Amino acid sequence: MKKIFLTFVSILVFNMIASAQVAEQASDSIGLAEDAAEKQAQALELKEQKRMEKEIQKAEKAQKKAEKAQKKAEKAAKKREKLMDDIKSQRKSIEKDEKKLEKLREKMQLDKVKGKLSPNDITKVNKKIDKLRSGLVKDIEKLRKLERKQ
């Protein structure tokens, strides 16, 4: 607003100085009215131009905000999808370990019945079973944590 006002005042001062230097110029009321109308039209044009620039800036700002919100939503969706995949793979791993544990127990029972296992072999197999069980407990705990995040 200050710039427009200063521009308008400087144009008026410049015109006054120019008209003072011309000694015998006839001051025509029609010419002065035309000059004033022209200046007013320029001022209105400047105001309109600034208003349009502000509107463009607001539109750009709104567009950037919308893009940012969309990226954030996409990122959240990706994160949820990854979490679901992790849960699925953890469940699969638990099932696999449970099957492995069950097979190992069945084999040990069968070999005990047949009398193929020595006390040393039984200890080894029991250690394997304990190790699998502890791994299974850890996997179940991981699954619980993942499900809580969900």
N, C-alpha and C positions, 0 to 999 in steps of 0.2 A: 504494500500500500504506500509506503514511504517513497519507494522508487517511482511509482506512477505519479505521485504528487510532485516529487522533485523534478521529474521529467517534464511535467506539465508546466511547472513554475519556470524552469530553465527555457522552455520554448517561448513562454510569454516574455521573459526578460530579453531573450535574443530578438524577438520580433519588435520589442519596444526600442531596443538599441538600433536595429536596422531602420525602423521608421523614423527615428530621430536624425539619422545621418542623411536621409534623403530630405533635402531642404524644401522643395516645393512640390511634394507629392500630394495629390488631391485625395483627401480621405473620403472614400466612398462608403456610405453605410451598407450598401449591398455587398461590397467586397469584404468588409469587416464581418458581416453576418456569415458569409460563405466561409471565411477563415475560421470563425468560431465553430461553425457546424462541422467543418473538416477536423478540427482538433478534438471535438467531442466524439466524433465517429472513431478517430484513432484511439482515444481513451477507452471507448466501449469495446473496440476490437482487442485491445491489450487485455482488458478484464476477461473477455470471453476466452482468449487464448490461455491465460493462466488457469481459469476454471477447468478447461479441457485437460490441461497438463495434470492438474490435481486428480481429476477423475481417472486418468490413465494410470497414475501412480497407485491410486487406491485399488484399481482392478488388478494390477500386477502384484500388489501385496497380497490380495485375497487369493490369487492364483497360487502364489508361492506357499501360502498357508495351507491350501487344499492339497497341494502336492506333498507337503511335509506330513500331513495327517494320513494321506494314502500310504506313504512309505512306512510310517509307523504301524499302520494296520497290517501291511504286508509282512513286516518284520515279526509282529506278534503272531500272525498266522503260521509263519515258518517255524517259530519257536515251539508253538503248540504241536505242530506236525512232527517235529524232531522229538519232542517229549513222548508222543504217542509211539513213534518208532522205537525209541529206547525201551519203553515199557513192554512193547511186543517182543523185542529181542531178549529182554531179561526173563520174561515168562517162558520163552522158548528154551533158554539156557537152563532154567530151573527144571523144566520138564525133562530135558535131556539128562541132567544130572540125576534126577530121581529114577529114571529108567536104568541108568548105569548102576546106581546104587542097588536097585532091586535085582538086577541081573547078577551083580557080584554076590549078593546075599544068597540068591538061589543056587548059584554055582558052588558057593562054599557049603551050603547045606547038602547039596547033592554029593559033593566030594567027601564030606564027612560021613555020610551014609555009606558010600562005597568004600571008605577007609583009605582014600588016596592022600589025605592031608596029614602031614606030621605036625606036631605042636608048633614047630618053627613056622611052617607055612600058615597055620591058623593065625599066629601072631601077625604075620605080614599082611594077610588079608584083612584082619581086624583093623590094622593101622590104615590100610587103604580106605576101608569103610568109614573110619573116623575122620580121615582127611576129606573124603567126599561129603560127609555130613556137615563138617564145619564150613566147607565151601558153599554148600547148599544154604546153610543158615545165613551166611554173608550175602548171598544172592537174594534171598528172601527179604533181608533187611534193605538192600538196595532198591528192590521193587517197591517196598513200602514207602521209602523216601520219594521215589519217582511218582508214585500215586498221590502222595500228599502235595507235591508240587502242582499236580494237575488240578 
